[in-house]
């Protein structure tokens, strides 16, 4: 994992995502709701769903077969996947670069930095694997990226694909209620996000930190940065490996250490 401190990338162009799936109805239902519906209604994101079965050539619309050499389960055949992607990209410009992403538990773990990379493109193709996976020739000769959302196995690539689409869409200006939200989320600057509170100021005897009610923006910013550092140290210290601390950060770290020694 690359832990270099980086700025949140916000792109200024509309983006198209082509999703290759065996469950188009599921995908359309997801893209017609919540954040995706907002992005679509504002013409900021174009989500296009493609049924891989439409690219088969037999009456049973077969997309899977037994693995050579034996073994449990079935594999997705290469022909319909290749043909689906090639058809969708047939209108691609000669110099246009379009990442082709396979969602797989064997892939690179999804990080905010990787999301930023994908968000910098105008188009993206996502392939949702199923069964025991895909024919290896899809990995070797078609996809450009293999991505995983965690060290566990799901029944298919659709849910991970929705996660990736959501993360990308948040970086498109206008999709969120405030573009600043994407810049202050956890991982946007390499740290976990600070604690957040809203009304009422006291609930069941639990009070909102006084500094957040003070109206002093400088103190609020300092408190938030300190809490981000503290939370990251406690919950995800691995994110701090190679992190570039500012002088102000080092001062806050010393305060945190002193508080812990009391």
C-alpha positions in Angstrom: 0.0 0.0 0.0 1.2 3.4 -0.9 0.9 5.8 2.1 2.1 8.9 0.5 0.1 12.0 1.5 -2.0 13.1 -1.5 -4.6 15.6 -2.4 -8.1 14.6 -3.2 -8.5 14.4 -7.0 -11.7 16.1 -8.2 -12.3 15.8 -11.9 -14.3 18.3 -13.9 -15.6 16.0 -16.7 -18.6 13.7 -16.8 -17.7 10.0 -16.5 -19.1 6.9 -18.1 -18.9 3.5 -16.4 -19.8 0.3 -18.3 -20.7 -2.6 -16.0 -20.5 -6.1 -17.4 -22.7 -8.5 -15.3 -24.8 -11.6 -15.3 -27.4 -9.7 -13.2 -28.4 -6.6 -15.2 -31.7 -6.1 -13.3 -29.8 -5.9 -10.0 -27.4 -3.4 -11.3 -30.1 -1.2 -12.9 -32.0 -1.2 -9.6 -28.9 0.0 -7.7 -28.0 2.7 -10.2 -31.5 4.0 -10.2 -31.4 4.8 -6.4 -29.5 6.9 -3.8 -26.2 8.5 -4.8 -26.2 6.9 -8.3 -29.7 8.4 -9.1 -28.5 11.8 -8.1 -25.4 11.6 -10.3 -27.5 10.4 -13.2 -30.2 13.0 -12.8 -27.6 15.7 -12.9 -25.9 14.2 -16.0 -22.7 13.9 -14.1 -22.3 10.1 -14.3 -23.4 7.7 -17.0 -23.8 4.2 -15.7 -24.4 1.6 -18.5 -25.3 -2.0 -17.7 -24.5 -4.8 -20.1 -25.7 -8.4 -19.8 -22.8 -10.7 -20.6 -25.3 -13.4 -21.7 -26.2 -11.2 -24.6 -22.8 -12.0 -26.1 -23.3 -15.8 -26.1 -24.1 -17.7 -29.3 -26.0 -20.8 -28.2 -29.6 -21.3 -27.4 -28.9 -21.8 -23.7 -26.9 -18.5 -23.5 -24.1 -20.4 -21.8 -21.5 -18.2 -19.9 -19.7 -20.9 -17.8 -18.1 -24.3 -18.2 -16.1 -26.9 -16.3 -12.4 -26.1 -15.7 -9.8 -28.1 -17.6 -8.0 -30.5 -15.3 -11.0 -30.9 -13.0 -11.9 -29.1 -9.8 -15.0 -27.8 -8.0 -17.3 -25.3 -9.5 -17.5 -23.6 -12.9 -15.6 -20.9 -14.7 -16.9 -18.0 -16.7 -16.0 -18.6 -20.4 -13.7 -16.1 -22.2 -15.7 -15.6 -25.4 -18.7 -13.6 -24.1 -16.6 -11.4 -21.8 -14.2 -10.5 -24.6 -17.0 -9.8 -27.0 -18.9 -7.7 -24.5 -16.0 -5.5 -23.7 -14.9 -5.2 -27.3 -18.4 -4.2 -28.4 -18.8 -1.6 -25.7 -15.3 -0.1 -26.5 -15.9 -0.2 -30.3 -16.5 3.6 -30.2 -13.4 4.3 -28.2 -11.1 6.9 -29.7 -7.7 5.7 -30.9 -5.8 7.5 -28.2 -8.5 7.1 -25.5 -7.3 5.1 -22.5 -10.1 3.1 -20.7 -9.2 1.0 -17.7 -10.8 -2.5 -17.8 -11.3 -3.6 -14.2 -12.0 -7.1 -13.0 -13.5 -7.4 -9.5 -11.9 -10.3 -7.9 -10.7 -11.4 -4.4 -7.2 -11.9 -6.0 -6.9 -8.3 -7.0 -5.2 -5.2 -5.6 -7.0 -4.0 -2.5 -9.2 -1.0 -3.2 -7.8 2.2 -1.6 -8.7 5.9 -1.8 -5.6 6.5 -4.0 -6.7 3.8 -6.4 -10.2 5.3 -6.5 -8.6 8.7 -7.3 -6.7 7.0 -10.2 -9.9 5.6 -11.7 -11.8 8.9 -11.2 -9.2 10.6 -13.4 -10.4 8.7 -16.5 -13.4 9.7 -18.6 -14.5 6.1 -19.0 -14.2 2.8 -17.1 -15.2 -0.7 -17.8 -15.9 -3.1 -14.8 -16.3 -6.8 -15.2 -18.2 -8.7 -12.5 -16.9 -12.2 -12.1 -19.0 -15.1 -10.8 -18.9 -18.8 -10.1 -15.3 -19.9 -9.3 -13.9 -17.0 -11.3 -13.0 -16.3 -15.0 -10.9 -18.0 -17.6 -7.3 -16.9 -17.0 -7.1 -15.5 -20.5 -9.4 -12.7 -19.5 -6.9 -11.7 -16.8 -3.9 -12.0 -19.1 -5.2 -10.5 -22.3 -8.2 -8.2 -21.6 -8.3 -6.6 -18.1 -5.9 -3.8 -17.1 -6.6 -3.9 -13.4 -7.8 -6.5 -10.9 -9.4 -5.1 -7.8 -10.6 -6.5 -4.5 -12.6 -4.7 -1.7 -11.2 -6.9 1.0 -9.8 -10.3 2.1 -13.0 -12.3 1.9 -15.0 -14.0 -0.9 -18.5 -13.0 -2.1 -20.8 -14.8 -4.5 -20.1 -12.4 -7.3 -18.4 -9.2 -8.4 -21.5 -7.0 -8.4 -21.4 -5.8 -4.8 -17.7 -4.9 -5.0 -18.4 -3.2 -8.3 -21.1 -1.0 -6.7 -18.6 -0.1 -3.9 -16.1 1.0 -6.6 -18.7 3.0 -8.5 -19.9 4.7 -5.3 -16.4 5.7 -4.3 -15.7 7.1 -7.7 -19.0 9.0 -8.0 -18.3 10.8 -4.7 -15.3 12.5 -6.3 -17.3 14.0 -9.2 -18.1 17.7 -8.5 -21.8 18.2 -7.9 -22.7 14.6 -6.9 -22.4 15.3 -3.2 -24.3 18.1 -1.5 -20.9 19.7 -0.8 -17.8 19.0 -2.8 -15.8 19.7 0.4 -17.3 16.4 1.8 -15.1 14.3 -0.5 -12.0 16.2 0.6 -12.6 15.7 4.3 -13.7 12.0 4.3 -11.5 9.3 5.8 -8.5 8.4 3.7 -8.8 11.6 1.6 -5.6 13.0 3.1 -4.2 9.7 4.4 -5.9 9.8 7.8 -9.1 8.6 9.3 -11.8 11.2 9.6 -12.3 13.1 12.9 -15.4 12.5 15.2 -18.5 14.4 14.0 -21.5 15.6 16.1 -24.8 17.3 15.4 -27.8 18.5 17.5 -28.7 18.1 20.3 -25.6 19.4 22.0 -26.4 17.1 25.0 -28.0 13.7 24.6 -28.5 11.4 27.6 -25.9 13.3 29.4 -23.3 12.9 26.6 -22.1 16.3 25.6 -20.6 17.6 22.3 -17.0 18.7 22.8 -17.1 22.3 23.8 -14.6 23.4 21.2 -17.1 22.5 18.4 -19.6 24.9 20.0 -17.1 27.8 20.4 -17.4 29.2 16.9 -13.6 29.6 16.8 -12.7 28.0 13.5 -9.0 27.9 14.1 -9.5 25.9 17.3 -12.0 23.7 15.6 -9.6 22.9 12.8 -6.8 22.1 15.2 -9.1 19.8 17.3 -10.3 18.0 14.2 -6.7 17.4 12.9 -5.6 16.2 16.3 -8.5 13.8 16.6 -7.8 12.5 13.1 -4.2 11.8 14.0 -5.3 10.2 17.3 -8.0 8.0 15.7 -5.6 6.9 12.9 -2.9 6.0 15.5 -5.4 3.9 17.5 -7.3 2.2 14.7 -5.1 2.1 11.6 -1.5 2.8 12.6 -0.5 1.2 9.3 -1.7 4.2 7.4 0.9 6.3 9.1 3.8 4.4 7.7 5.7 6.9 5.5 3.1 9.6 6.3 4.5 13.1 5.8 3.8 15.0 9.0 3.8 18.8 9.0 5.3 20.8 11.8 1.9 21.4 13.2 1.2 17.6 13.1 4.3 16.8 15.0 3.3 19.3 17.7 -0.2 17.7 17.9 1.4 14.2 18.1 3.5 15.4 21.1 0.3 16.6 22.8 -1.4 13.3 22.1 1.6 11.4 23.6 1.7 13.6 26.7 -2.1 13.0 27.2 -1.5 9.3 27.0 1.3 9.4 29.6 -1.0 11.0 32.2 
